[in-house]
Amino acid sequence: MEYIDYYKVLGISRDATEDDIKKAYRKLARKYHPDINPNDKEAHKKFQEINEANEVLSDPEKRKKYDQYGKDWKHAEQFEQAKRQQGSYAGGRSEGFYDFEEGENFSDFFESLFGGAGRRTRESNVKFRGRDFQYELHLNLTEAAVTHQQTLKINDRNVRITIPAGIENGQVIKLKEYGGQGVNGGPNGDLYITFVINNNTSFIRSGNDLQTTVKLDLFTAILGGDIMVDTLNGKVKLTVKPETQNNTKIRLKGKGFPVYKKEGEAGDLYITYEVTLPQNLTEKEKELFKELSDLSSKKQ
């Protein structure tokens, strides 16, 4: 396997902090994301490398192994075990007498310990799990509100998934054994999909509830009446009570966002009425408002 310098892939130094890694990953992921470069194979390859680098360097344990063992960091435990075995074979010499330098080939190390036969035995008997893949899937809020299927292109492989309604922004799902292929019959790695939800509506999402503001003209607010308002699933008719005050809040039960993996269940929609004042009044309208004001003063 070709050695890939994960630090170079993300454009960071070897002493980069976790925050440095996160910022570098986000910047590059946006630049090379398949949705932005749909027909660019090089960008797709670069995106996979960026995800692989982030997967390793953002995890302190994986990063430690990578810094020590290079491209063979996933085999660190087998390497340590081999060193212990060699220590006993060497007539009681202490563990760790052989220093594995960064970038050194793991297969060559085993060959130096046990000779060609040892290498052949390792290659034929030891099973290694494939690497995990990371993928970022962008959806609009209206898409996330409906159960649907999508086909993803993962490492030149088509993966068809069903996305349940109600998926959360930042939610991660795991597809077992859809990652890298295992070695010597070992299990495949897993595929981790992170969802990024773009709000393409006027609603504000809070968990499974939605919030919005609806404008009311002064006459409807005072006299009451029927209005049409938007919900996530279309328009509904509401009856406004007479003398409705500005910033009055009402709740439409079950008209919010679908509950994840609970068919037919949804949160609530909260509506805040914003009463608007009439503009560009005619002289006659101003006179009528003056009469109304006089009548109101006499009542007090």
NUMITOR-895276 format. One record per residue: x, y, z of N, C-alpha, C in turn. Coordinates in steps of 0.1 Angstrom, whole numbers, padded with zeros to 4 digits. Layout:
X,Y,Z,X,Y,Z,X,Y,Z
...
This chain:
0008,-0012,0000,0000,0000,0000,0009,0012,0000
0006,0022,-0009,0014,0034,-0010,0012,0043,0003
0024,0048,0007,0023,0056,0019,0017,0070,0016
0007,0074,0024,0001,0087,0021,0004,0096,0034
0009,0107,0032,0012,0116,0043,-0001,0124,0046
-0008,0120,0057,-0021,0126,0060,-0019,0141,0064
-0008,0144,0070,-0006,0158,0073,-0004,0167,0061
0002,0161,0051,0004,0168,0038,-0009,0170,0031
-0018,0159,0032,-0031,0159,0025,-0039,0171,0031
-0039,0173,0044,-0047,0184,0050,-0040,0197,0050
-0027,0197,0046,-0019,0209,0046,-0016,0215,0059
-0013,0206,0069,-0010,0210,0083,0003,0205,0087
0008,0210,0098,0021,0205,0104,0018,0193,0113
0029,0186,0116,0028,0174,0125,0024,0178,0139
0026,0190,0143,0022,0194,0157,0008,0202,0157
0001,0200,0146,-0012,0207,0145,-0022,0203,0157
-0030,0212,0161,-0039,0209,0172,-0052,0203,0166
-0061,0198,0175,-0073,0192,0170,-0082,0203,0162
-0081,0215,0167,-0089,0226,0161,-0083,0229,0147
-0069,0228,0146,-0063,0230,0133,-0067,0220,0123
-0068,0207,0127,-0072,0196,0119,-0087,0198,0114
-0095,0202,0124,-0109,0204,0120,-0112,0215,0110
-0105,0226,0112,-0106,0237,0103,-0101,0233,0089
-0089,0227,0088,-0084,0223,0075,-0093,0213,0068
-0098,0204,0076,-0107,0194,0069,-0120,0200,0064
-0126,0209,0071,-0138,0215,0067,-0136,0224,0054
-0125,0231,0054,-0122,0239,0042,-0119,0231,0030
-0112,0220,0031,-0109,0212,0019,-0121,0203,0015
-0129,0199,0025,-0141,0191,0022,-0151,0199,0014
-0152,0211,0017,-0161,0220,0009,-0156,0222,-0005
-0143,0223,-0006,-0137,0226,-0019,-0138,0214,-0029
-0136,0202,-0023,-0135,0190,-0032,-0147,0181,-0031
-0158,0186,-0024,-0170,0177,-0023,-0176,0173,-0036
-0180,0160,-0038,-0185,0155,-0050,-0197,0163,-0055
-0205,0169,-0046,-0217,0177,-0050,-0213,0189,-0058
-0201,0195,-0054,-0196,0207,-0061,-0188,0203,-0073
-0182,0191,-0073,-0174,0186,-0085,-0179,0173,-0090
-0192,0173,-0095,-0198,0160,-0098,-0191,0151,-0109
-0184,0158,-0118,-0178,0150,-0129,-0163,0150,-0128
-0157,0154,-0117,-0143,0156,-0116,-0137,0144,-0108
-0131,0134,-0115,-0126,0122,-0108,-0114,0125,-0099
-0106,0135,-0102,-0095,0139,-0094,-0100,0145,-0081
-0110,0153,-0082,-0116,0159,-0070,-0122,0149,-0061
-0128,0139,-0067,-0134,0128,-0060,-0124,0120,-0052
-0112,0117,-0059,-0101,0110,-0053,-0096,0118,-0041
-0094,0131,-0044,-0089,0140,-0033,-0098,0141,-0021
-0111,0141,-0024,-0121,0141,-0013,-0120,0129,-0004
-0118,0117,-0011,-0116,0104,-0003,-0103,0105,0006
-0093,0111,0000,-0080,0112,0008,-0082,0121,0020
-0089,0132,0017,-0092,0142,0028,-0099,0135,0039
-0110,0127,0036,-0118,0121,0046,-0110,0110,0054
-0101,0103,0046,-0093,0093,0053,-0083,0100,0062
-0077,0111,0058,-0067,0118,0066,-0074,0123,0079
-0086,0129,0077,-0093,0134,0089,-0097,0123,0098
-0101,0111,0093,-0106,0100,0101,-0094,0096,0111
-0082,0096,0106,-0071,0092,0114,-0066,0103,0123
-0064,0115,0118,-0057,0125,0126,-0067,0132,0136
-0080,0131,0134,-0089,0137,0143,-0091,0127,0155
-0087,0115,0155,-0088,0105,0166,-0075,0104,0173
-0074,0109,0185,-0060,0108,0192,-0053,0095,0192
-0061,0084,0194,-0055,0071,0194,-0050,0067,0181
-0058,0069,0170,-0054,0066,0157,-0042,0074,0152
-0042,0087,0156,-0031,0096,0153,-0018,0091,0159
-0019,0087,0171,-0007,0082,0178,-0001,0070,0171
-0009,0061,0167,-0005,0049,0160,0001,0053,0146
-0006,0062,0140,-0001,0067,0126,0013,0073,0127
0014,0082,0137,0027,0089,0139,0038,0079,0142
0035,0068,0148,0045,0058,0151,0048,0048,0140
0037,0043,0133,0038,0032,0124,0035,0036,0109
0032,0049,0107,0030,0053,0093,0018,0046,0087
0019,0042,0074,0008,0036,0067,0003,0023,0073
0011,0016,0082,0007,0004,0088,0001,0006,0102
-0004,0018,0105,-0009,0021,0119,-0020,0012,0123
-0028,0006,0114,-0039,-0003,0118,-0034,-0016,0123
-0021,-0019,0120,-0016,-0032,0124,-0007,-0030,0137
-0008,-0020,0144,0000,-0017,0155,0000,-0028,0166
-0012,-0034,0168,-0012,-0044,0178,-0005,-0057,0174
-0006,-0060,0161,0001,-0072,0156,0016,-0069,0157
0020,-0057,0154,0034,-0053,0154,0040,-0055,0168
0032,-0050,0178,0037,-0050,0192,0038,-0065,0196
0028,-0073,0192,0028,-0087,0196,0041,-0094,0189
0044,-0090,0177,0055,-0096,0170,0068,-0092,0177
0069,-0080,0182,0081,-0076,0190,0083,-0084,0202
0071,-0087,0209,0072,-0094,0222,0076,-0109,0219
0071,-0114,0208,0075,-0128,0204,0090,-0129,0201
0095,-0119,0193,0109,-0119,0189,0117,-0117,0202
0112,-0110,0212,0120,-0108,0224,0122,-0122,0231
0112,-0130,0230,0113,-0143,0237,0121,-0153,0228
0120,-0152,0215,0128,-0160,0206,0143,-0157,0207
0146,-0145,0211,0160,-0140,0211,0167,-0144,0224
0161,-0153,0232,0168,-0158,0244,0166,-0148,0256
0155,-0142,0257,0152,-0134,0268,0156,-0120,0267
0160,-0115,0255,0163,-0101,0253,0150,-0092,0256
0152,-0080,0261,0140,-0072,0265,0132,-0068,0253
0119,-0065,0256,0110,-0061,0246,0114,-0048,0240
0111,-0046,0228,0113,-0033,0222,0127,-0030,0217
0135,-0041,0215,0149,-0039,0211,0150,-0034,0196
0139,-0036,0189,0139,-0032,0175,0130,-0020,0173
0136,-0009,0169,0128,0003,0167,0122,0004,0153
0109,0005,0152,0102,0006,0139,0101,0021,0136
0109,0025,0126,0109,0039,0122,0097,0043,0114
0093,0056,0115,0082,0061,0107,0085,0059,0092
0075,0054,0084,0077,0052,0070,0083,0038,0067
0088,0031,0076,0094,0018,0073,0083,0008,0070
0086,-0001,0060,0076,-0010,0055,0073,-0021,0066
0060,-0023,0069,0056,-0033,0079,0060,-0047,0075
0058,-0050,0062,0061,-0063,0057,0076,-0066,0059
0084,-0056,0056,0099,-0058,0057,0103,-0061,0071
0096,-0054,0080,0099,-0056,0095,0096,-0071,0099
0085,-0076,0094,0082,-0090,0098,0092,-0100,0091
0096,-0096,0079,0106,-0105,0072,0119,-0104,0080
0123,-0093,0085,0135,-0092,0093,0135,-0100,0106
0123,-0101,0111,0121,-0109,0124,0121,-0124,0121
0114,-0128,0111,0112,-0143,0109,0117,-0148,0096
0122,-0139,0087,0127,-0144,0074,0115,-0145,0065
0118,-0149,0052,0108,-0150,0042,0097,-0159,0046
0099,-0170,0053,0089,-0179,0057,0079,-0172,0066
0085,-0164,0076,0076,-0157,0085,0067,-0147,0077
0073,-0141,0067,0065,-0131,0059,0053,-0139,0052
0057,-0150,0046,0046,-0158,0039,0036,-0163,0048
0040,-0167,0061,0030,-0172,0070,0021,-0160,0075
0027,-0148,0077,0018,-0137,0081,0008,-0134,0070
0013,-0133,0057,0004,-0129,0047,-0007,-0139,0044
-0004,-0152,0047,-0014,-0162,0044,-0024,-0165,0055
-0020,-0161,0068,-0028,-0165,0079,-0034,-0154,0087
-0028,-0142,0087,-0033,-0131,0095,-0044,-0123,0087
-0055,-0121,0093,-0066,-0114,0087,-0067,-0100,0092
-0068,-0090,0083,-0069,-0076,0087,-0082,-0070,0083
-0088,-0062,0091,-0100,-0056,0088,-0098,-0044,0079
-0107,-0042,0069,-0105,-0030,0060,-0107,-0017,0067
-0103,-0006,0061,-0104,0007,0067,-0118,0012,0066
-0122,0021,0075,-0135,0027,0075,-0135,0039,0066
-0147,0041,0059,-0148,0053,0051,-0157,0063,0057
-0155,0076,0054,-0163,0087,0059,-0169,0094,0047
-0182,0097,0048,-0188,0104,0037,-0198,0115,0043
-0198,0126,0036,-0207,0137,0041,-0218,0139,0030
-0230,0137,0035,-0242,0138,0026,-0250,0151,0029
-0251,0159,0019,-0259,0172,0021,-0273,0170,0016
-0283,0175,0024,-0297,0174,0021,-0303,0187,0024
-0314,0191,0017,-0322,0202,0020,-0332,0197,0031
-0337,0207,0039,-0346,0204,0050,-0359,0196,0045
-0364,0201,0033,-0375,0194,0027,-0372,0180,0023
-0360,0177,0019,-0356,0163,0016,-0355,0155,0028
-0350,0161,0039,-0348,0153,0052,-0362,0151,0058
-0372,0157,0054,-0386,0155,0060,-0393,0144,0053
-0387,0137,0043,-0394,0127,0036,-0385,0114,0035
-0390,0103,0038,-0382,0090,0036,-0380,0088,0021
-0367,0087,0017,-0364,0085,0003,-0351,0077,0001
-0348,0073,-0011,-0336,0066,-0014,-0327,0074,-0022
-0314,0072,-0019,-0303,0079,-0027,-0292,0069,-0030
-0286,0071,-0042,-0275,0062,-0045,-0262,0071,-0044
-0253,0066,-0036,-0240,0073,-0034,-0229,0066,-0041
-0219,0074,-0046,-0207,0069,-0052,-0196,0069,-0042
-0193,0057,-0036,-0183,0056,-0026,-0171,0048,-0031
-0160,0054,-0033,-0148,0047,-0037,-0151,0038,-0050
-0157,0045,-0060,-0160,0038,-0073,-0171,0027,-0071
-0178,0028,-0060,-0189,0017,-0058,-0202,0024,-0055
-0212,0020,-0062,-0226,0025,-0060,-0232,0019,-0047
-0236,0028,-0038,-0242,0023,-0025,-0256,0030,-0025
-0266,0021,-0025,-0280,0026,-0024,-0285,0026,-0010
-0289,0037,-0004,-0294,0038,0010,-0308,0044,0010
-0315,0040,0021,-0328,0046,0024,-0326,0055,0035
-0330,0068,0033,-0328,0078,0043,-0342,0080,0050
-0343,0077,0063,-0356,0079,0070,-0359,0093,0072
-0372,0097,0071,-0376,0111,0074,-0372,0114,0088
-0369,0127,0090,-0365,0132,0104,-0351,0131,0107
-0342,0129,0097,-0328,0128,0100,-0323,0142,0106
-0314,0142,0115,-0309,0154,0121,-0297,0159,0114
-0295,0172,0115,-0282,0178,0110,-0271,0173,0119
-0260,0168,0113,-0249,0163,0120,-0250,0149,0124
-0261,0143,0122,-0263,0129,0126,-0255,0119,0117
-0249,0109,0123,-0241,0099,0117,-0247,0086,0117
-0248,0079,0105,-0252,0065,0105,-0241,0056,0100
-0241,0044,0104,-0231,0035,0100,-0236,0023,0092
-0230,0021,0080,-0233,0010,0072,-0222,-0001,0074
-0226,-0011,0080,-0216,-0021,0084,-0210,-0028,0071
-0197,-0029,0071,-0189,-0036,0061,-0191,-0030,0047
-0194,-0017,0046,-0194,-0010,0033,-0182,-0001,0031
-0172,-0003,0040,-0159,0004,0039,-0149,-0003,0030
-0136,-0001,0034,-0125,-0008,0026,-0126,-0023,0027
-0120,-0029,0017,-0120,-0044,0017,-0110,-0049,0027
-0114,-0060,0034,-0104,-0066,0043,-0093,-0074,0036
-0083,-0077,0044,-0071,-0084,0038,-0071,-0098,0043
-0068,-0107,0034,-0067,-0122,0037,-0080,-0127,0043
-0091,-0122,0038,-0104,-0127,0042,-0109,-0120,0055
-0102,-0110,0059,-0107,-0102,0070,-0120,-0094,0067
-0127,-0090,0077,-0139,-0082,0074,-0137,-0069,0068
-0147,-0064,0060,-0146,-0051,0054,-0147,-0040,0065
-0142,-0028,0063,-0145,-0017,0072,-0159,-0013,0071
-0162,-0002,0078,-0176,0003,0078,-0176,0016,0071
-0188,0020,0067,-0191,0033,0061,-0198,0042,0070
-0193,0054,0073,-0200,0063,0082,-0204,0075,0074
-0217,0078,0074,-0223,0089,0067,-0227,0100,0076
-0222,0112,0074,-0226,0123,0083,-0235,0132,0074
-0247,0135,0080,-0257,0143,0073,-0255,0158,0076
-0255,0166,0065,-0255,0181,0067,-0268,0186,0061
-0277,0192,0069,-0290,0196,0065,-0290,0211,0063
-0293,0215,0050,-0295,0229,0047,-0310,0233,0048
-0312,0244,0055,-0326,0248,0057,-0330,0257,0045
-0338,0251,0036,-0343,0258,0024,-0357,0263,0026
-0361,0265,0038,-0375,0269,0041,-0374,0282,0050
-0386,0287,0053,-0387,0299,0062,-0389,0294,0076
-0390,0281,0078,-0392,0276,0092,-0379,0275,0100
-0380,0276,0113,-0368,0274,0122,-0371,0261,0128
-0361,0252,0127,-0363,0238,0133,-0356,0238,0147
-0364,0232,0156,-0359,0229,0169,-0363,0215,0173
-0353,0206,0171,-0357,0192,0172,-0367,0188,0162
-0379,0183,0167,-0390,0179,0158,-0400,0190,0156
-0398,0201,0163,-0408,0213,0162,-0403,0223,0152
-0412,0230,0146,-0409,0241,0137,-0415,0254,0142
-0409,0265,0139,-0414,0278,0142,-0414,0287,0130
-0424,0296,0129,-0425,0305,0118,-0433,0317,0123
-0432,0328,0115,-0439,0340,0117,-0449,0343,0106
-0462,0346,0109,-0472,0349,0099,-0477,0363,0101
-0477,0371,0091,-0481,0385,0092,-0497,0386,0091
-0502,0394,0100,-0517,0397,0100,-0519,0411,0097
-0529,0414,0088,-0532,0428,0087,-0541,0433,0099
-0541,0446,0101,-0547,0451,0113,-0562,0447,0113
-0569,0447,0102,-0583,0445,0102,-0587,0431,0106
-0578,0421,0101,-0581,0407,0104,-0578,0405,0119
-0567,0411,0124,-0564,0410,0138,-0575,0415,0147
-0581,0426,0143,-0592,0432,0151,-0605,0425,0150
-0609,0422,0137,-0622,0416,0135,-0622,0401,0134
-0610,0395,0132,-0610,0380,0131,-0612,0377,0116
-0610,0364,0113,-0612,0359,0099,-0604,0347,0096
-0605,0342,0084,-0598,0330,0080,-0586,0334,0071
-0575,0328,0073,-0563,0330,0065,-0557,0317,0061
-0548,0317,0051,-0541,0305,0047,-0526,0306,0051
-0521,0296,0057,-0507,0296,0061,-0499,0284,0056
-0486,0286,0054,-0478,0275,0049,-0474,0266,0060
-0474,0253,0057,-0467,0243,0066,-0457,0235,0058
-0450,0226,0064,-0440,0218,0057,-0447,0209,0046
-0460,0206,0048,-0466,0197,0038,-0477,0204,0030
-0476,0218,0029,-0486,0225,0021,-0494,0235,0030
-0504,0241,0024,-0511,0252,0031,-0523,0246,0039
-0526,0253,0050,-0538,0250,0058,-0545,0263,0061
-0558,0261,0064,-0566,0273,0067,-0567,0275,0082
-0565,0287,0087,-0566,0290,0101,-0577,0300,0103
-0584,0299,0115,-0593,0310,0119,-0587,0318,0129
-0586,0331,0126,-0580,0341,0135,-0591,0346,0144
-0589,0346,0157,-0599,0351,0167,-0599,0366,0166
-0611,0372,0168,-0612,0387,0169,-0603,0392,0180
-0597,0405,0178,-0589,0411,0188,-0576,0404,0191
-0571,0397,0181,-0558,0390,0183,-0547,0400,0184
-0539,0398,0195,-0528,0408,0197,-0515,0404,0190
-0507,0415,0188,-0494,0413,0182,-0485,0403,0190
-0478,0394,0183,-0469,0384,0189,-0477,0373,0196
-0490,0371,0193,-0497,0360,0198,-0492,0347,0191
-0490,0337,0200,-0484,0324,0195,-0495,0313,0195
-0496,0305,0184,-0505,0294,0184,-0497,0281,0180
-0503,0270,0183,-0496,0257,0180,-0505,0249,0171
-0499,0243,0160,-0505,0234,0152,-0499,0220,0155
-0507,0212,0162,-0501,0199,0166,-0499,0190,0154
-0488,0183,0154,-0485,0173,0144,-0481,0179,0130
-0479,0193,0130,-0476,0199,0117,-0461,0203,0117
-0453,0197,0126,-0439,0201,0126,-0431,0191,0118
-0418,0188,0123,-0409,0179,0115,-0411,0164,0119
-0410,0155,0109,-0412,0141,0112,-0403,0136,0123
-0408,0127,0131,-0399,0120,0141,-0391,0109,0135
-0378,0109,0137,-0369,0099,0131,-0373,0085,0134
-0376,0077,0123,-0379,0063,0123,-0392,0060,0131
-0401,0070,0131,-0414,0068,0137,-0425,0072,0127
-0429,0063,0119,-0438,0066,0108,-0451,0072,0113
-0455,0084,0107,-0467,0090,0110,-0466,0100,0122
-0455,0100,0129,-0454,0110,0140,-0446,0122,0136
-0450,0133,0141,-0442,0146,0138,-0444,0155,0150
-0435,0165,0151,-0435,0175,0161,-0446,0185,0158
-0446,0197,0164,-0456,0207,0163,-0451,0219,0155
-0460,0227,0150,-0456,0239,0143,-0461,0251,0151
-0452,0259,0155,-0456,0271,0164,-0455,0283,0155
-0467,0291,0155,-0468,0302,0146,-0470,0315,0155
-0462,0325,0152,-0463,0338,0159,-0469,0348,0149
-0480,0354,0154,-0487,0364,0146,-0479,0378,0147
-0477,0384,0136,-0471,0397,0135,-0481,0407,0129
-0487,0415,0137,-0497,0424,0132,-0491,0436,0125
-0495,0439,0113,-0489,0449,0105,-0499,0461,0104
-0494,0473,0104,-0503,0485,0103,-0504,0489,0089
-0516,0495,0085,-0519,0499,0071,-0510,0511,0068
-0506,0512,0055,-0498,0523,0051,-0505,0531,0039
-0501,0543,0036,-0506,0551,0025,-0521,0552,0026
-0526,0556,0038,-0540,0558,0040,-0545,0570,0032
-0558,0569,0028,-0564,0580,0021,-0570,0590,0032
-0574,0601,0028,-0579,0611,0037,-0592,0605,0044
-0600,0598,0036,-0612,0592,0042,-0609,0582,0052
-0599,0574,0049,-0595,0563,0059,-0589,0570,0072
-0582,0580,0070,-0577,0587,0082,-0588,0593,0090
-0599,0598,0084,-0610,0604,0091,-0617,0593,0099
-0619,0581,0092,-0625,0570,0099,-0617,0565,0111
-0604,0565,0110,-0596,0561,0122,-0597,0572,0133
-0598,0584,0129,-0600,0595,0139,-0613,0593,0146
-0623,0590,0139,-0636,0588,0145,-0635,0576,0155
-0628,0565,0150,-0627,0554,0159,-0619,0557,0171
-0609,0566,0170,-0601,0570,0181,-0609,0578,0191
-0618,0587,0186,-0627,0595,0194,-0636,0586,0202
-0642,0576,0195,-0651,0567,0202,-0644,0560,0213
-0632,0555,0210,-0625,0548,0220,-0621,0556,0232
-0618,0569,0230,-0615,0578,0241,-0628,0581,0250
-0639,0581,0244,-0652,0584,0252,-0655,0572,0260
-0651,0560,0256,-0653,0548,0264,-0645,0547,0277
-0634,0554,0277,-0625,0553,0288,-0629,0563,0300
